[in-house]
């Protein structure tokens, strides 16, 4: 039987791609398209918004009481996440949180919701990026204590609101845990002196329509290693979120990750 899902943030760029890709997937049925109650496109056909023609599913400001999907994908805004989170807690609906840019207290509340329903909260939904998280951990552990500096460079489109990306920040946390760096520096300017070994450099580039690139540079005297992911289409993030929804459907309350989806 196909998995029934709802898409929260259905009017956004990612939400539209989720609608389109899920509609093509025989293993999925989109039973609700949701966005902010004040969104100007409320009431429009979600398929028409997604560019695939009418599908008879209209964008609503909340999840109807008579519709209970097996999972909800949230690709909205931090404020939107907190709104749909309450619905998922109250109705025990599994939730895939693909939105980034949450404040620390919001992240705490999202993770606490796992006491009530199945939660998957990831800084990046790409299957390849999540594999790169694993490879970064293995590399950092192997090079720990060998005199390697680490720099993280991320590139995104000019419209991205948060900086650095949640993905880049997660890469930094992975390296810090493995190599004991205590300081993350966001760019450098002026006479800053020699680079301390305890430092991770973080650099954010914003230009054009770049979907997303991340480079984790491990460098020492005489050699360097770069782990790189380059996104060329937002579909990679949408497909990962859909895979996560399939995985989460039917799961009991608890915290799950994309590593669980990949079987890592």
N, C-alpha and C positions, 0 to 999 in steps of 0.2 A: 504493500500500500504506500502511496506517496506521502511524504511528510508535509503537514500543513504548517505554514509559516505566516507571520505578519511582518511587515516592513515599516519601521518607525523612522521617519525622515524621508518619506517616499517622494517628496517634491525636490529634494536635493540632487546634486549630480550623482552621488553614489547610490542614493535611493532609487533613482531612475534606472541605473544600470542593474541594480538588484531585481527590480520588477521585470526588466527585459530578460535577463539571464535565467531567472527562476521560471518565467513563463515558458522558456525553451526546454527546461529540464523536466523530463518525465517523472523524476523522483520527488518533485516538489509541487505543491499547490499553494499559491498566495491567496489567503483568505481575508486579508485586511491590509490596506495601505493607509498609514497614519502619518500625520504631521501636526505642527502646532495649530491649536484652535484658531489662531489669528492669521494663518498663512493665506495669502491672497488666492492661491490655487485650490483651496479647499473645495471639494465638491466636483472637481474635474475627474475624468476617467484616468486612472493611473497608467493605463497602457498608452493612451494618447500622449500623456506627459513624457513617457519613456520612449516615444517614437516608434512604437510597434503597432499602433492602431488601437481602437477601443477593445477592452477586454471585459467590460461590464463590472469593473471594480472601481469604486469611486473613493477618492481620498477623504478621510474623515479626521476629525480633531481628537478622537479618542477611540479606544478599542470597544466595539459594541459588546454589550453584556451577553448576547446570544452567540458570540463568536469566541471560541477558545482554541487558538492555534497551539501546535505542539512546541513551538519555539517562536520567539520574537527576535528580530535583528534590529539593533539600534545603530543607525548611522545618521545622527542628527547633530546636536550641539550639547555641550555640557548641561545646560539648563533642560534641554529636551530629555537627556538621559535620566535625570532625576525625576521627571514627570512619569516616564514610562516605567521606571524602576518601582514606583509605588504600586502601579497596576500589576506588575509581575509578582510582587511580594503578596499582595492581597489575594491574587487568583492562582498563585503557585505555578506561574508560567515560566519555563526556562528562558533565559535572556542571554543573547550574544551582544556584548557591548563593544562596538567597533569605533565608537566616537573617541576622540582624543582631546586633550586640553583641559582635563578636569583638575580642580584644586585638590589639595591633599585631603581635606575633610570630605569632599565628594567621593574620592577614591575609597576612603575608609567606609563610607556608607554603602558604596557599590559592593565592596567585598563582604560587608556584614550581611548583605542580602542573601548570601549563600547559605545562611542558616535556615532560610525559608524555601528557596528554590534553587534549581541548577543555574549557575552563573559562569559564563566564560568571558573574561575581560582581558583583552590583548591590546598592546600598543600598536600592533600591525597585524592585519589579517592575511597578508600574503603567505602562502605556504612556503615559498622559497626564503622569504625573510625569516620566518620562524626556524627553518633549517639553519640559516646563517646565525641565529642566536646560539644554537647548539655548537656550531663550528667555532664561533667566537669564544665560547666558554672553554672548549677543548684547547684552542690556541693559547688563550690567556693562561690557563693552568700549566700548559707545557712550557711556556716561556717565562713563567714567574721566577724571579730571582736571577734572570739571565741578562739583565741590563737593557731591556727593551723599553722604549718610550711608546706611548699610545696616543694617537690623535684620531678624532672622529670628525668626518666631514659629511654634512648632509645637504642635499640640494632639493628644493621644491619650488613650485609655481609661485608667482607673485601674489596670489590671493590667499595663501595660507596664513592663518591668523596667529598660530602659536609658534614659538621659537625657543629652544631647539625643538625639533619634532619629538613626539613621544617615543618614537622608535629609536632615535639617536640617544635619548636619555636612558632608554632601557639597555642599549649596548654599553653605555658608560657604567651602569650598575653591574652588569655582568662582569666587565673588566675589573671594576673596583673590588668586587667580591673575590675574584681569583688572584689579583695581583697586589691588593692592599693599597692602591692609590687612595689618597685621602682628600684630594682637591680636584674639582672640575673647573677649568677656566674657559670662559666663553669669549674666544677671540683674544688677540693681544694687540696692544698699541703702546708706542713710546719706548722708553728705555726700561725694559722689564727684567733685564738681567738674564743669567743663564737659566735654562729650563730645569726645574727641580724634578728629581726622579719620581716624586710622589704625585705628580700632576698628570691629568688627562686634559688635552686640548680639545675644545668643542667648537666647531665652525659651522655656521648656518648660511647657506646661499639661497637667495630668493630671486628667481628670474623666469620670465616667460611662462610657459605652460608645463614646466617639468613635473611629471607625475610623482617622481620621488627617487632619489639615489642616496645610498649610504655607503661610505667607505670607512673601514676600521683599519688604520695603519699601525702596524707594529714595526718599529725601526730601531736599530742599534748601529754601532760603528761597523761599517762594512757591508750591511745587508738590511733589506726591508721585506716585509710581507704585507700585502694588501688584500683584505677580504671585501669584496664589492658586490652590491646588488643594485641593478638599474631597472626601475619600472618603466615600461613603455606604454602601458595602458592601465587605466583604473580597474579594468576587468579582473586583474590578478587579485586585487583586494576584495572585490565583490565575490569572486568565485571562492576565495578562502572563507568569507563570511557565510556563504551558502553551505559549504562543507561543514563548517562549525555548527550551523543550525541542524543539519542532518544528524551530526554526532550527538548534539545535546538533547535532541528530542527523546523523551522517555527516561532521561537520567534523573536520579534522585537529587535532593538538595545537596549542594556542595560547590566547591570551586574547581573549575576545569580550565585547561589551557590549550593553546594551539598545539603544544607538544603532545597532548593527549590525542588530539585529532589526527596528528601525523604518526602516532604510535612511537614517539621518541622516548 
